[in-house]
Each structure stands twice: as C-alpha cells, then as structure tokens.
Amino acid sequence: SEAMDRIVIVGAGQAGFQAAASLREAGFSGSLILVGDEAALPYQRPPLSKAYLAGKTDARGLLLRQESFFAEHRIDHRAGTRVTALDRGARQVRLSDGGSLGYDHLILATGTRNRTLPVPGADLAGVRQLRSLDDADALRAAIEGIRRIVVVGAGFIGLEFAAVCAARGLSVTVIEAAERVMARAVSPETSQAFRAFHEEAGVAFLFGAGVTAIEGEGGRVAAVRTADGQSLPADLVVVGIGVVPNQELAEDAGLAVRDGIEVDAFLATSDPAISAIGDCVRFPTRFAAGLPGGDRVRIESVQNAVDQGRCLAARLIGRPAAYDAVPWFWSDQGPRKLQIAGLAAPDDASVLRRASAGFSVFRFRDGRLSAVESVDRAADHMAARRLLAAGRTLTPEQASDPGFDLKALATA
Ligand code: FAD
C-alpha cells in the first residue's frame, strides 16, 4: 500500500470531523488537515432546530469538541476556508485564501445545502432557511418580537422549527406540497399522528399547496401566495424544502456523481486517492434493496455521517471493512420523539404496535422488515436496530402483538 503522509478532509462538519478524530484514535500519525468554510469549530446541527433555537443551549454546547482537542490531536482545522478546486493529477486542492494543499488521500465531506424556493420574492428580507449556526442565530433574532410565521415544507426541520415557535405562542402555518407531513420519510400512520400533535400545539397546516410567490412590502416579506390564490400574511418565512448535495468539486474533477458523489461499499470514489462520506455521498447498502432508486442511497443523518467517518478511518489505517451500518435517525418535535431505524419505501406495508404511551409502526417490504418508526418508544427503536442489523425479521402478527417479546427476538 502507498505511503500516506498527508490526509486532507474537505468539510469540517459531522462526517469530516469524525473521520479526523477516528483517524487519530486509530493511530494515524501523518498530517491531518480539516478544511471547512464555516467560521466555527465543528459543531452539531441537530440542536439548531431544537434546543439551540429554543435558547436552551448556547453555541459552546453545540461543539463536537472544544478547541484544545484539535491541537492535542494535531488536527489542523482551517476554519473559514473553502476548497475551490480539485486537481487530481497533481493531488492538490486549491483554497479560497489563495493557497493550495497537496494530499496523499483526500476525503470529501462537503454535506448538502438547502434547496431554494424558485418563486418571485424568495430573496426578500425575512425569507430564511436553516442549515448552519449562522442561520440559527439569524432565526433566533428574527423570531423575537414577531407574530406570524409561515414555514414552507413539512419535513423534519420545518416541523421542528414550527414546534419551537408554536411553543413560544407564535402563530405558525406550515405549507406543504404533499398531502401529509414527512411524506417522503414516514408511513401515513406516523404522518397522521404528528399532524395531530402539531395541530394540538396550535400549528395550522395547508396541504397539497404550492407556493407561487412571496409578496413584499418595502423590501420585506409580507405574505406568502399559494397556487390556489390564498395570501397568507407573514412576518417571517422559513423555507425547508429539502437539500442538494455539495458535489460540484467532485463533478468538476470528473468523479462520478448522481444526486451525490458515488462511492463503493468501502466509501471510495472512482479515484482511489479520494473517498467521500456523509450527506454528500450515494452509496450501496443492503438496507436499500427494493427501494425505488435501486440499492444505492444518499442519507442525511448524524448516524450515517459518524459511522461512515469511522468506517473510512479504519480503511485508511489498513483495516478495511465494507460499510454496513443500520441507518437510524431521530427527530424531536415539541415533546414527541420520533426515531426511525431502517429505510422504508413509500409503499411498504405498515403494522401498528401500540403501547400505553407511544407507538411504533413496523414497515414491511416483500414480507421482510424494512424499517420501524417509533414515537416515544425508545425500546422498540433499539430492538429494531438489532433486528435489522442481524437481518432477522418477524411476522406482521408478532409486530402488532404488544405481548410479543421484541427484545428477546432481537437479542436471541
Ligand atoms: P455537514 O455537517 O453539513 O458538514 C459539511 C460541511 O462542509 C459544512 O460545514 C459545509 O459548509 C462544508 N463545506 C462544503 N463545501 C465545502 C468546501 N468546498 N470547502 C470547505 N468546506 C465545505 N440528523 C439527525 O440524524 N437527527 C436530527 O435530529 C437532525 N437534525 C438536523 C437539524 C438541522 C437544522 C440540520 C441542518 C440537520 C439535521 N440533521 C439531523 C442532519 C445532520 O446534521 C447531517 O446529516 C450531518 O450534519 C451530516 O454531516 P456531514 O458532515 O455530511 O455534513
């Protein structure tokens, strides 16, 4: 194998940070440079739409590690620096500060960026999104002293944001193009339950609604216009309509991309000197078998970013293993905790398992367990992760029987 004196990581988010930390933990002794275009030390994004937005934790509480960690582990974190181009022939990246860096191995961990609303007025003041700490700071300031918020998109982040704002007594309307919340990610049963939770908390929904324009007054947002001619007054509009992978660096350098940087089971790109991890990659996994997109997926989750960072670090220090982690995810919406294990297709069958508090929806594809959505049922979620990892299934009858011992099956 080749000498690996210098590893450069592009993107200092959850995945890039994890790869750096795991490389050092595993004994990598070469030079390690973590280049990130954000100003802050690497931080966790999930609290940005939860505790941080609600003012329950400060920016220090978001950090993945305090500053001293980077010096102690000889991780050269270049904050506020963007990689602008990739020269594969010379094994070099160009930086926004005019410099360049050579590498023996390059890790792309560039994440995603938010999709923007393609309508007139989308650039008015008061139309915002939530991806970064800067976005969250701007939103924390923006929700002071206003009354009416319109959220475009009933996905995880839009709903988490709506829940925090409704809890503060703000008027919140969520506009969604589909007919239900989290339509791409969860079963109709789970959508229905979360719609009810949010409505009880005071959130209003408009389903099957397209936004045609944002209307302004004096350069600031005033209302959101929908395809059916309604005009919803708004002091603030938050757009949460999904993301696109940051794959241009890879694409411009001639690497294979298709809604994500394409990697193999070992997280290698089509260039053996370049790997890619986290939200920006499309990778093969047994958990995607039978999904509409084939057996390759792009996943946006902390679990995936962390586990891919670890898996890649192990390969780079000489302990290669195919990436085979069970996908799992969580979303906190008001007092409710949603946890998802596995990957469901939209038309996977649903079997409800009720408990005295909370419930789980077991999803089945071709008669096999594909995913489990748990609401305030952490024990079901943990059992589901074990079942899926072991490739063990259960019958729909067992899933729906509250007396059936899931944990025993999962640990058998
Ligand atoms: P990121 O963390 O996005 O990091 C990528 C970094 O690369 C960014 O800092 C980006 O600016 C930088 N970058 C991009 N291009 C360049 C370049 N050319 N040069 C230098 N730097 C570059 N997941 C969950 O599992 N549960 C949750 O509850 C949850 N809540 C979330 C809430 C919010 C508000 C958001 C935004 C995300 C949430 N997620 C959640 C998703 C989770 O945060 C992501 O899956 C995870 O951060 C992905 O890690 P990553 O390293 O791939 O990407």
Residues whose N, C-alpha, C, O or C-beta is under 5 A from the ligand:
A	BS01	FAD	V10 G11 A12 G13 Q14 A15 G16 V35 G36 D37 E38 R45 P46 L48 S49 T81 R82 V83 A109 T110 G111 T112 L130 R131 I157 N246 I277 G278 D279 C280 E300 S301 V302 Q303 A305 W328 F329 W330 S331
